[in-house]
Amino acid sequence: MIFKIIGITFLILLMFTDIKHIINRIKQFLKNKN
């Protein structure tokens, strides 16, 4: 049970960092375009 909670939290953290990374990529792309 505890391991399940840790696993889910870990997955959410991974997804969150991925989303932040993608947003930064998009921001850089928009900056380079202008």
BAFI-3210 file (N, C-alpha, C; in Angstrom, 3 decimals, decimal comma, padded with zeros to 6 digits):
// residues 34
n [1|2|3|4|5|6|7|8|9|10|11|12|13|14|15|16|17|18|19|20|21|22|23|24|25|26|27|28|29|30|31|32|33|34]
n.u [000,842|001,864|003,986|002,615|001,486|003,833|004,836|002,850|003,031|005,625|005,355|003,620|005,267|007,287|005,809|005,084|007,563|008,295|006,343|006,986|009,492|008,836|007,322|009,305|010,862|009,115|008,881|011,529|011,627|009,733|010,988|013,268|012,109|011,165]
n.v [-001,207|001,284|001,464|001,686|004,262|005,781|005,179|006,263|008,977|009,457|009,061|011,186|013,346|012,970|013,364|016,027|017,372|016,797|018,212|020,835|021,001|020,736|023,071|025,001|024,446|025,181|027,906|028,749|028,141|029,921|032,312|032,183|032,299|034,927]
n.w [000,000|000,911|-000,865|-003,250|-003,048|-002,983|-005,509|-007,201|-006,515|-007,385|-010,149|-010,759|-010,127|-012,043|-014,423|-014,003|-014,029|-016,621|-018,051|-017,320|-018,499|-021,195|-021,533|-021,133|-023,368|-025,420|-024,891|-025,392|-028,116|-029,154|-028,522|-030,149|-032,640|-032,971]
ca.u [000,000|002,748|004,758|001,694|001,391|005,130|004,920|001,945|003,613|006,808|004,868|003,083|006,429|007,924|004,960|005,137|008,849|008,253|005,507|007,769|010,560|008,213|006,944|010,542|011,252|008,222|009,261|012,774|011,298|009,049|011,991|014,134|011,325|011,045]
ca.v [000,000|002,463|001,507|002,175|005,722|006,339|005,029|007,236|010,312|009,531|009,234|012,551|014,243|012,810|014,033|017,468|017,890|016,703|019,310|022,068|020,947|020,998|024,491|025,758|024,232|025,992|029,313|028,980|028,093|031,170|033,382|032,068|032,649|036,387]
ca.w [000,000|000,990|-002,111|-004,290|-002,891|-003,386|-006,963|-007,834|-006,308|-008,246|-011,524|-010,881|-010,143|-013,355|-015,406|-013,755|-014,504|-018,085|-018,540|-017,151|-019,499|-022,500|-021,550|-021,331|-024,763|-026,253|-024,668|-026,124|-029,545|-029,496|-028,449|-031,327|-033,839|-033,088]
c.u [000,877|003,521|003,906|001,628|002,685|005,259|004,076|002,517|004,804|006,398|004,364|004,234|007,120|007,132|005,057|006,435|008,894|007,477|006,283|008,853|010,008|007,854|008,182|011,007|010,432|008,591|010,525|012,499|010,651|010,038|012,860|013,405|011,300|012,375]
c.v [001,257|002,611|002,034|003,695|006,373|006,297|006,063|008,647|010,512|009,783|010,651|013,548|014,183|013,548|015,544|018,061|017,846|017,878|020,624|022,138|021,289|022,474|025,349|025,646|025,125|027,467|029,646|029,042|029,397|032,333|033,371|032,498|034,161|037,022]
c.w [000,000|-000,325|-003,262|-004,250|-003,372|-004,913|-007,687|-007,707|-007,242|-009,694|-011,743|-010,962|-011,503|-014,423|-015,262|-014,294|-016,024|-018,665|-018,450|-018,218|-020,877|-022,618|-021,801|-022,777|-025,681|-026,121|-025,448|-027,624|-029,982|-029,486|-029,704|-032,594|-034,046|-033,477]
res [m|i|f|k|i|i|g|i|t|f|l|i|l|l|m|f|t|d|i|k|h|i|i|n|r|i|k|q|f|l|k|n|k|n]
***
